[in-house]
Amino acid sequence: MNKDQIKQLIEAGLPGAQVTVLGDDGQHFEATVISSEFAGKPPLAQHRMVYATLGERMGRDIHALKLTTRAP
């Protein structure tokens, strides 16, 4: 798993989102996700939406993902 693959998965699961993913060690990543779908949702719900786009890869292929999320 690399940062480009993670970016593509998040963008596919949250169409229209602005996604930036950093991380070059293959296991630890940092993502910033800006999506209109986050409007009115608390940060925990926003993070769950992002995790849902990654499915079972979280904890298996992705050891750690630091998230920053917000609505535009």
Order of alpha helices (4+ residues) and beta strands (2+ residues): alpha-beta-beta-alpha-beta
